[in-house]
Amino acid sequence: MSAAASPETLGPALLDRLPATVQKPAYNRATLAPGMAHLGVGAFHRCHQAEYTDDLLSLQFDRWGVVGINIRPPGLTETLGRQGGLYTRLIRENSRIEARVIGSITEVVDSQASAAPALEVLSSPDIDLVTMTVTEKGYCHIPSSGELDLGHPDIVHDLANPRTLRSVPGILARALELRRATHGRPLTLLSCDNIPTNGIILANVVQAFAERRGNGLADWISANAAFPSAMVDRIAPAVTQADLDDVEQRFGYRDAAVAVSEPFRQWVIEKKFAGRVPSWDLVGASFVDDVTPFEHLKMRVLNGAQTTLATLGVLAGLEHTFDAIADPLLLAFVRRMLVEETLPTLMPVPGMEPLAYAAQSLARLRNTAIRHRNHQIATDGSQKIVQRLLNPIRDRLRHDQSIALLAVPVAGWMAYLIQASERFGKRWPVSDPYAGKVAAIADATGRDAQALAASILAIDTIFAPGLAANDVFRRAVTSALDGLLSDDPMATVRRNLKQADTTRLKRPARSA
């Protein structure tokens, strides 16, 4: 590649001419056949499942090429498709950068206009496994119960129009129906989304949809499909133009599908498969009998810290997670919240010490090269706060323990959406399935924290009625919301830290 010529675009023909500083696949991609599909090819998949698969293919080559499918924007044809499925994964850690071209994606399919291309891949006898990262809202479930939301517009549409499916549950149920009709091969459907018991929720929504299709499909799925739960972890922020330019300037080629991540990664998968599955455990993943302890640890600690820093960070006028955690008050708050209120709710996790994990999580969030915007992390907060904040709060209340700190980010989520409403001046744009509902409450209610909190807590698809009716919880959230909507929201963070101090000092000493 001469400096004078226009930079070449990444593709199979360029692999052998990549700079020595860029790691490339250690296997012959020309002989790689597809054996699995992935729904929702975004930055996270490209930094996580596709990279683990690339590692495995380098160690033990087998028919495990990935067919990437998007049923929602963005399209893949013009980016990954043009590059033959190849892309650069950049690891960024403060000033360090490491580039690697990943080769495990053999083909991409855009299925936004019609479910047909996706169904053709998913029903193929060559596909033994489907992984997915479709975000929490892709499951069309009720966050508070994990059941299929039969009132969801996409589910209503799909049940009435089985030939023009558009939901994930509808498309997967139809793919399984086609498999039953054509070859009968079993299928493992592995959720890699950040939802507790994600395998159970995926099974719930697919089975509930299949039951309404009839024809014995639900029974066939029970016998021939597996829905393991999994815990996934790696921070992969949205890619910016600066990242694309960086690859071109540093390495001399163009790549429209760059993915950026931190060094840390983790994948814990429940041993519950139907047929052939990649041996990801040979390259750092863990196959376990029960994912739950790992899920709780990650969602309540790392993700709980992220949600807390994101919404409180926005309220404090801070742009990125690393800006929020660099703020001494927010750092002190989130560390105390984790250590004093969150960690005691965790079950024992094999091979992990919770305090060390919490310290490691906060260290990861300080990485200044991971430009994770607080607004990006706050996206779809209504789908996240149940597992990250409300479940540990429920555990604490059950044991009559303080929630002075955990209540603040719950109120922070409310304040974040409230202030996006017309009546509160549309301070920022938000993306959340409940944004409209909260905005309507805010517009009708105004600056009455008690009335605002009462109306939002009445949304029973987020707040289980028993929790919403708990007087301690209602008072704590209402008080925090009142302060967070004031001209000095951080005064509330300081006040609740002091309140936690008082509670701790008053706590009776326990005998050993």
C-alpha positions in Angstrom: 0.0 0.0 0.0 1.8 3.2 -1.2 1.3 6.4 0.8 0.3 8.3 -2.4 -2.5 5.9 -3.4 -6.0 6.1 -1.9 -6.2 3.7 1.1 -7.6 0.3 0.2 -10.7 -1.0 1.9 -10.4 -4.0 4.2 -11.4 -7.3 2.5 -10.2 -10.8 1.9 -7.8 -9.7 -0.8 -6.0 -7.3 1.7 -5.5 -9.9 4.5 -2.0 -11.0 3.3 -0.9 -7.4 3.0 -1.9 -6.1 6.4 0.8 -4.3 8.4 2.6 -6.6 10.9 1.1 -4.6 13.7 -2.4 -5.8 12.9 -3.2 -9.4 14.0 -5.1 -11.4 11.5 -7.0 -14.8 11.4 -4.7 -17.8 11.9 -6.8 -20.1 9.7 -7.9 -20.3 6.1 -11.1 -18.3 5.8 -11.7 -19.6 2.3 -12.5 -23.0 3.7 -14.7 -21.7 6.6 -18.3 -22.9 6.4 -21.2 -21.4 8.4 -22.5 -23.4 11.4 -24.2 -20.7 13.4 -26.1 -17.5 13.0 -26.1 -14.3 15.0 -29.0 -11.9 15.3 -28.1 -8.3 16.0 -24.6 -7.7 14.6 -23.5 -4.6 16.4 -20.3 -3.4 18.2 -20.8 -5.8 21.1 -21.1 -8.9 19.0 -18.1 -8.0 17.0 -16.0 -7.5 20.2 -17.3 -10.5 22.0 -18.9 -13.6 20.5 -17.3 -13.2 17.1 -13.9 -12.7 18.7 -14.2 -15.8 20.9 -15.2 -17.7 17.8 -12.2 -16.3 15.9 -10.0 -17.5 18.8 -11.5 -21.0 18.7 -11.2 -21.3 14.9 -7.5 -20.4 15.3 -7.1 -23.1 17.9 -9.4 -25.8 16.6 -10.7 -25.2 13.1 -14.3 -26.5 12.5 -17.5 -25.6 10.7 -18.3 -22.6 12.9 -18.5 -19.6 10.5 -21.0 -17.0 11.6 -23.8 -15.7 9.4 -24.6 -12.2 10.7 -28.3 -11.1 10.5 -29.8 -7.8 11.3 -33.6 -7.4 11.4 -33.3 -3.8 12.6 -31.1 -1.0 11.3 -28.3 -0.6 10.7 -27.9 -2.5 7.4 -24.8 -4.7 7.1 -24.5 -5.0 3.3 -22.6 -1.7 2.8 -20.2 -2.2 5.7 -19.4 -5.8 6.7 -20.9 -7.2 3.5 -18.6 -5.2 1.3 -15.6 -6.3 3.4 -16.4 -10.0 3.1 -17.4 -10.1 6.8 -13.9 -8.8 7.9 -13.5 -5.9 10.4 -10.9 -4.5 12.8 -11.4 -4.9 16.5 -9.5 -2.2 18.4 -8.7 -2.7 22.0 -8.2 0.7 23.8 -6.9 1.2 27.2 -5.9 4.8 28.1 -3.1 5.4 25.6 -2.6 1.8 24.5 -4.2 0.5 21.2 -4.2 -3.0 19.7 -5.6 -3.9 16.3 -6.9 -7.3 15.2 -8.8 -8.3 12.1 -11.6 -10.8 13.0 -12.5 -13.4 10.4 -15.3 -15.5 11.9 -18.2 -13.8 10.2 -18.5 -15.4 6.7 -21.7 -13.8 5.5 -24.1 -11.0 6.4 -27.9 -10.8 5.8 -30.0 -7.7 5.9 -33.6 -8.7 6.8 -35.1 -5.3 7.8 -37.5 -5.1 4.9 -38.8 -8.7 5.2 -38.2 -11.6 7.6 -37.7 -14.0 4.7 -33.9 -13.7 4.4 -33.5 -14.2 8.1 -35.8 -17.2 8.1 -33.9 -18.8 5.2 -30.7 -18.7 7.3 -32.2 -19.7 10.7 -34.2 -22.7 9.2 -31.1 -24.0 7.3 -30.0 -27.5 8.4 -26.4 -26.1 8.4 -27.2 -23.9 11.4 -26.8 -25.6 14.7 -26.8 -22.6 17.0 -28.2 -19.1 17.0 -26.7 -16.4 19.3 -28.2 -13.0 19.7 -27.7 -9.5 20.9 -31.0 -7.8 20.2 -31.0 -5.5 23.3 -33.5 -5.9 26.2 -36.4 -4.5 24.2 -35.9 -7.0 21.4 -37.5 -9.7 23.5 -40.9 -8.0 23.6 -41.2 -9.1 27.3 -42.6 -7.5 30.4 -39.5 -6.4 32.4 -41.1 -7.0 35.8 -42.2 -10.6 35.0 -40.2 -11.9 32.1 -43.3 -13.0 30.2 -44.2 -12.2 26.6 -45.9 -8.8 26.3 -49.0 -9.8 24.3 -49.9 -6.1 24.0 -46.5 -5.2 22.4 -47.3 -3.7 18.9 -44.9 -6.1 17.2 -46.4 -9.1 18.9 -49.9 -8.0 18.1 -48.8 -7.5 14.5 -47.0 -10.8 14.2 -49.9 -12.9 15.6 -52.3 -11.3 13.2 -49.9 -11.4 10.2 -47.8 -14.6 10.4 -46.5 -14.0 6.8 -44.9 -10.6 7.6 -43.2 -11.2 10.9 -41.1 -8.4 12.5 -40.4 -9.4 16.1 -37.6 -11.6 17.4 -40.0 -14.0 19.2 -42.1 -14.3 16.0 -39.2 -14.8 13.7 -37.5 -17.4 16.0 -40.8 -19.3 16.5 -41.4 -19.4 12.7 -37.8 -20.5 12.0 -38.3 -23.4 14.4 -41.6 -24.2 12.7 -39.8 -24.3 9.3 -37.0 -26.5 10.8 -39.7 -29.0 12.1 -41.3 -29.1 8.6 -38.1 -29.5 6.6 -35.4 -31.4 8.4 -36.2 -31.6 12.2 -32.7 -30.8 13.3 -32.4 -29.4 16.9 -31.3 -25.9 17.6 -29.6 -24.1 20.5 -30.7 -20.5 20.9 -28.2 -18.6 23.0 -29.1 -15.1 24.3 -26.1 -12.9 24.8 -28.1 -9.9 26.0 -27.6 -8.3 29.3 -30.7 -9.6 31.0 -30.8 -11.9 34.0 -32.0 -15.4 33.2 -31.9 -14.4 29.5 -32.3 -18.0 28.4 -35.5 -18.4 30.5 -36.9 -15.1 29.1 -36.0 -16.1 25.5 -37.7 -19.5 26.0 -40.7 -17.8 27.6 -41.3 -15.4 24.7 -40.6 -18.0 21.9 -42.8 -20.6 23.6 -45.6 -18.2 24.3 -45.6 -17.1 20.7 -45.5 -20.7 19.5 -48.4 -21.7 21.7 -50.5 -19.1 20.0 -49.5 -20.5 16.6 -50.8 -23.9 17.6 -50.0 -27.1 15.6 -48.1 -28.6 18.4 -45.2 -26.3 17.7 -44.6 -25.4 21.4 -44.2 -29.2 22.2 -41.8 -29.7 19.4 -39.7 -26.7 20.5 -39.6 -28.2 24.1 -38.2 -31.4 22.7 -35.8 -30.0 20.1 -34.6 -26.6 21.2 -32.4 -25.4 24.1 -32.3 -22.0 25.6 -29.2 -21.7 27.8 -28.7 -18.6 29.9 -25.4 -16.7 29.5 -23.6 -13.8 31.2 -21.6 -11.7 28.8 -19.2 -8.8 29.7 -17.1 -6.4 27.7 -17.5 -2.7 27.4 -17.9 -1.8 23.7 -18.9 1.9 23.2 -20.5 3.2 20.0 -17.9 3.6 17.3 -17.1 7.2 16.2 -15.8 8.6 13.0 -12.5 9.3 14.9 -12.2 5.5 15.4 -12.6 4.9 11.6 -10.1 7.6 10.8 -7.7 6.2 13.4 -7.5 2.8 11.6 -6.9 4.6 8.3 -4.1 6.8 9.7 -2.4 4.2 11.9 -2.6 1.2 9.7 -3.2 2.5 6.1 -6.5 0.9 5.1 -10.2 1.8 5.3 -12.6 -0.1 7.5 -16.3 0.9 7.7 -17.0 -1.8 10.4 -14.5 -1.0 13.1 -15.4 -2.2 16.6 -13.8 -0.8 19.8 -13.6 -2.4 23.2 -11.7 -2.5 26.5 -9.2 -5.4 27.2 -11.5 -7.2 29.7 -13.9 -9.8 28.5 -16.0 -12.6 30.1 -18.5 -15.2 28.9 -20.3 -17.6 31.2 -22.7 -20.1 29.5 -25.1 -22.5 31.0 -24.5 -26.2 30.0 -27.8 -26.7 28.2 -27.4 -27.4 24.5 -29.4 -29.1 21.7 -26.8 -30.7 19.4 -23.4 -29.3 18.4 -21.9 -26.2 20.2 -18.5 -24.5 19.7 -15.9 -25.4 22.4 -15.6 -21.8 23.5 -14.5 -23.0 26.9 -11.1 -23.8 25.2 -10.6 -20.0 24.6 -11.6 -18.5 27.9 -15.4 -18.9 28.1 -16.9 -20.9 31.1 -19.5 -23.6 30.8 -21.3 -23.9 34.1 -24.4 -25.5 35.6 -25.9 -22.3 36.9 -25.2 -18.8 35.5 -27.3 -17.0 38.1 -24.5 -16.0 40.6 -22.3 -14.6 37.8 -25.3 -12.7 36.4 -26.1 -11.1 39.7 -22.5 -10.1 40.3 -22.1 -8.5 36.9 -25.5 -6.9 36.6 -25.7 -5.5 40.1 -22.1 -4.4 40.4 -20.7 -3.4 37.0 -24.0 -2.6 35.3 -25.5 -1.1 38.5 -22.4 1.2 38.6 -22.8 2.1 34.9 -26.5 3.0 35.2 -25.8 5.0 38.4 -22.9 6.9 36.9 -24.8 7.5 33.6 -28.0 9.1 34.9 -26.3 10.9 37.8 -23.5 11.9 35.4 -25.9 13.5 33.0 -27.7 15.3 35.9 -24.2 16.6 36.9 -23.5 17.8 33.4 -20.8 15.2 32.6 -20.4 13.6 29.2 -18.7 10.2 29.6 -18.6 7.4 32.2 -14.9 8.2 32.8 -15.9 11.8 33.5 -18.5 10.7 36.0 -16.2 8.3 37.8 -13.4 11.0 37.9 -15.8 13.2 39.9 -14.9 12.6 43.6 -18.5 12.8 44.9 -19.9 10.4 42.3 -17.0 8.0 42.8 -17.5 8.0 46.6 -21.2 7.5 46.1 -21.0 4.6 43.7 -18.3 2.8 45.6 -20.2 3.1 48.9 -23.4 2.0 47.2 -21.8 -1.1 45.8 -19.8 -2.1 48.9 -22.5 -1.4 51.6 -25.8 -2.1 49.8 -25.2 -4.1 46.6 -22.5 -6.7 47.5 -24.4 -8.0 50.6 -27.3 -9.1 48.2 -25.0 -11.4 46.1 -24.9 -15.1 46.3 -21.4 -16.7 46.4 -19.7 -16.7 43.0 -17.3 -19.6 42.3 -13.7 -18.3 41.9 -14.6 -14.7 42.5 -14.2 -12.3 45.5 -17.0 -9.7 45.3 -14.9 -6.8 46.8 -12.1 -7.4 44.3 -14.7 -7.6 41.5 -16.2 -4.3 42.5 -12.7 -2.6 42.6 -11.9 -4.1 39.2 -15.2 -2.9 37.8 -14.6 0.7 38.9 -11.1 0.5 37.5 -12.5 -0.6 34.1 -14.9 2.4 34.1 -11.9 4.8 34.5 -10.5 3.8 31.1 -10.3 7.2 29.3 -9.9 5.6 25.9 -13.4 4.0 26.2 -15.5 7.1 25.3 -18.8 5.6 26.5 -21.3 8.5 26.6 -23.6 8.7 29.6 -26.6 9.2 27.4 -25.7 6.0 25.5 -25.5 3.9 28.7 -28.8 5.5 29.9 -30.6 4.3 26.7 -33.5 1.9 27.5 -33.0 2.4 31.3 -36.5 1.1 31.9 -35.5 -2.3 30.6 -32.4 -2.3 32.9 -33.2 -1.0 36.3 -35.2 -4.0 37.4 -32.1 -6.3 37.4 -29.5 -3.7 38.2 -31.2 -1.7 41.0 -34.8 -2.9 41.9 -33.9 -6.6 42.5 -31.1 -5.7 45.0 -33.4 -3.1 46.6 -36.1 -5.9 47.0 -33.5 -8.1 48.6 -32.4 -5.4 51.1 -36.0 -4.5 52.0 -36.8 -8.1 52.7 -34.1 -8.1 55.4 -35.1 -4.7 56.7 -31.8 -3.2 55.5 -31.1 0.4 54.3 -31.6 1.4 50.7 -30.5 5.1 51.2 -28.0 4.7 48.3 -29.6 2.3 45.9 -32.8 4.5 45.9 -30.9 7.4 44.4 -30.1 6.0 40.9 -33.8 4.8 40.7 -34.8 8.4 41.2 -32.0 9.3 38.8 -33.6 7.3 36.0 -36.9 9.0 36.7 -35.3 12.5 36.8 -33.5 11.7 33.5 -36.7 10.9 31.7 -38.8 13.6 33.4 -36.4 16.3 32.3 -36.7 15.2 28.7 -40.4 16.2 28.8 -41.9 19.3 27.3 -42.9 20.8 30.7 -39.3 20.4 32.0 -37.8 22.1 28.9 -36.7 19.0 26.9 -33.2 19.3 28.4 -31.9 16.3 26.3 -33.2 13.7 23.9 -33.7 10.3 25.4 -34.2 6.8 24.0 -36.4 4.6 26.2 -39.6 2.6 25.5 -41.2 4.3 28.5 -40.0 7.9 27.6 -43.4 8.9 26.2 -45.2 7.5 29.3 -43.0 9.3 31.7 -43.1 12.5 29.6 -46.9 12.4 29.7 -46.8 12.0 33.5 -44.3 14.9 33.8 -46.3 17.2 31.5 -49.5 16.5 33.5 -47.9 16.7 36.9 -45.2 19.4 36.9 -42.7 19.8 39.8 -44.5 17.8 42.5 -42.0 15.0 43.3 -44.5 13.0 45.4 -47.1 13.0 42.6 -44.4 12.3 39.9 -42.9 9.4 41.9 -46.4 7.9 42.7 -47.4 7.9 39.0 -44.2 6.5 37.7 -44.1 3.8 40.5 -47.6 2.8 39.3 -46.1 1.5 36.0 -46.4 -2.1 37.0 -44.5 -3.5 34.0 -41.3 -2.0 35.6 -42.2 -1.7 39.3 -43.8 -4.9 40.7 -46.8 -3.8 42.8 -45.4 -5.2 46.1 -42.3 -3.1 45.7 -44.1 0.0 44.5 -46.4 -0.2 47.6 -43.5 -0.5 50.0 -43.5 2.7 52.1 -39.7 2.7 52.8 -39.0 2.4 49.1 -41.6 5.1 48.1 -40.3 7.6 50.6 -36.6 7.0 49.7 -37.3 7.4 45.9 -39.6 10.4 46.3 -37.1 12.2 48.6 -34.2 11.5 46.2 -36.3 12.6 43.1 -37.3 15.9 44.8 -33.6 16.7 45.3 -32.5 15.5 41.9 -35.0 17.8 40.2 -33.7 20.8 42.1 -31.1 23.3 40.9 -28.4 21.4 42.8 -29.0 17.7 42.1 -25.6 16.7 43.6 -26.7 18.0 47.0 -29.0 14.9 47.1 -26.1 12.6 46.4 -24.1 14.2 49.2 -27.1 14.1 51.6 -27.8 10.4 51.0 -24.1 9.6 51.5 -24.4 11.3 54.9 -27.7 9.5 55.6 -26.0 6.2 54.9 -23.2 7.2 57.4 -25.8 7.9 60.1 -27.6 4.6 59.4 -24.3 2.7 59.6 -23.3 4.3 62.9 -26.7 3.5 64.4 -26.6 -0.1 63.4 -26.3 -2.4 66.4 -23.0 -4.3 66.6 -23.5 -8.0 65.7 -21.8 -10.6 67.8 -19.3 -12.8 65.9 
